[in-house]
Amino acid sequence: MKIGLLVGSLRKESFNKKIAEVAKKVINQGNQAEIIDISYLPFYNQDDDGAKPREEYVKIREELKKYDAYIFFTPEYNRSLAPSLKNVIDIGSRDPKGNLWDGKPAAVFSASMGQSGGTMGNHALRQSFIYVNLITMNQPEVYIPAVHTLFDKDGNLVKGTKTFVEDSSKAFVDFAKKHS
Ligand SMILES: Cc1cc2nc3c(=O)[nH]c(=O)nc-3n(C[C@H](O)[C@H](O)[C@H](O)COP(=O)(O)O)c2cc1C
């Protein structure tokens, strides 16, 4: 099982990226996980697609095709999703051969500084999942609040949250196997 990890925050010290690294490590014990770089993608423009798509669209579509399932790691921005993730969903939905997401298992893990753990960003993303037919893991729900308080002085995720992320990642692998 190859699982693609998509991180909605593009900043270098992103907490969501650090959480994705924890998920990657545990999934790689028996399966495969990679963080898919989406930082180079321009905003989707239909004028740059079609018979001769721009090279970034071709590149990310080929990359996405390598994976059986996906976990999206999102911050909450102004009570909604991270636009970089919506953008890659849009680009992936318009491959010349069709919608790349169709029928693939997916999960959303959200982490934000606020007390709701990015719930609204998390759910906004799921709205698009319905249309592109990503088959979404409903439980466990992964919302990580006050994420800036959850790393120790060496930059490691604190034990309780780390275990939660690891268990949720393993639950997703089981879900993805069942729905592939
Ligand atoms: C434009 C912007 C909007 C934000 N809106 C929210 C928000 O709605 N809810 C929230 O909990 N945090 C919000 N934050 C704070 C983020 O939770 C915080 O920056 C977090 O570290 C982002 O995730 P990252 O560490 O993966 O980059 C916002 C941050 C930015 C830059």
Ligand as a Chemical Component Dictionary entry (heavy atoms), coordinates in Angstrom:
data_LIG
# 
_chem_comp.id                   LIG 
_chem_comp.type                 NON-POLYMER 
_chem_comp.pdbx_formal_charge   0 
_chem_comp.three_letter_code    LIG 
# 
loop_
_chem_comp_atom.comp_id 
_chem_comp_atom.atom_id 
_chem_comp_atom.alt_atom_id 
_chem_comp_atom.type_symbol 
_chem_comp_atom.charge 
_chem_comp_atom.model_Cartn_x 
_chem_comp_atom.model_Cartn_y 
_chem_comp_atom.model_Cartn_z 
_chem_comp_atom.pdbx_ordinal 
LIG C1  C1  C 0 -3.945 33.267 7.203  1  
LIG C2  C2  C 0 -4.060 32.530 8.503  2  
LIG C3  C3  C 0 -5.302 32.254 9.018  3  
LIG C4  C4  C 0 -5.423 31.516 10.220 4  
LIG N1  N1  N 0 -6.665 31.167 10.664 5  
LIG C5  C5  C 0 -6.771 30.292 11.697 6  
LIG C6  C6  C 0 -8.037 29.738 12.045 7  
LIG O1  O1  O 0 -9.065 30.002 11.436 8  
LIG N2  N2  N 0 -8.092 28.851 13.083 9  
LIG C7  C7  C 0 -6.958 28.483 13.787 10 
LIG O2  O2  O 0 -7.050 27.674 14.696 11 
LIG N3  N3  N 0 -5.750 29.007 13.474 12 
LIG C8  C8  C 0 -5.628 29.875 12.448 13 
LIG N4  N4  N 0 -4.390 30.366 12.069 14 
LIG C9  C9  C 0 -3.208 29.978 12.869 15 
LIG C10 C10 C 0 -2.700 28.623 12.435 16 
LIG O3  O3  O 0 -3.356 27.635 13.227 17 
LIG C11 C11 C 0 -1.188 28.520 12.661 18 
LIG O4  O4  O 0 -0.526 29.510 11.879 19 
LIG C12 C12 C 0 -0.662 27.143 12.347 20 
LIG O5  O5  O 0 0.649  27.049 12.848 21 
LIG C13 C13 C 0 -0.705 26.843 10.861 22 
LIG O6  O6  O 0 -0.287 25.537 10.593 23 
LIG P1  P1  P 0 1.237  25.187 10.211 24 
LIG O7  O7  O 0 2.029  25.243 11.494 25 
LIG O8  O8  O 0 1.165  23.801 9.673  26 
LIG O9  O9  O 0 1.731  26.196 9.224  27 
LIG C14 C14 C 0 -4.253 31.107 10.904 28 
LIG C15 C15 C 0 -3.000 31.410 10.363 29 
LIG C16 C16 C 0 -2.904 32.103 9.183  30 
LIG C17 C17 C 0 -1.523 32.374 8.608  31 
# 
loop_
_chem_comp_bond.comp_id 
_chem_comp_bond.atom_id_1 
_chem_comp_bond.atom_id_2 
_chem_comp_bond.value_order 
_chem_comp_bond.pdbx_ordinal 
LIG C1  C2  SING 1  
LIG C2  C3  SING 2  
LIG C2  C16 DOUB 3  
LIG C3  C4  DOUB 4  
LIG C4  N1  SING 5  
LIG C4  C14 SING 6  
LIG N1  C5  DOUB 7  
LIG C5  C6  SING 8  
LIG C5  C8  SING 9  
LIG C6  O1  DOUB 10 
LIG C6  N2  SING 11 
LIG N2  C7  SING 12 
LIG C7  O2  DOUB 13 
LIG C7  N3  SING 14 
LIG N3  C8  DOUB 15 
LIG C8  N4  SING 16 
LIG N4  C9  SING 17 
LIG N4  C14 SING 18 
LIG C9  C10 SING 19 
LIG C10 O3  SING 20 
LIG C10 C11 SING 21 
LIG C11 O4  SING 22 
LIG C11 C12 SING 23 
LIG C12 O5  SING 24 
LIG C12 C13 SING 25 
LIG C13 O6  SING 26 
LIG O6  P1  SING 27 
LIG P1  O7  DOUB 28 
LIG P1  O8  SING 29 
LIG P1  O9  SING 30 
LIG C14 C15 DOUB 31 
LIG C15 C16 SING 32 
LIG C16 C17 SING 33 
# 
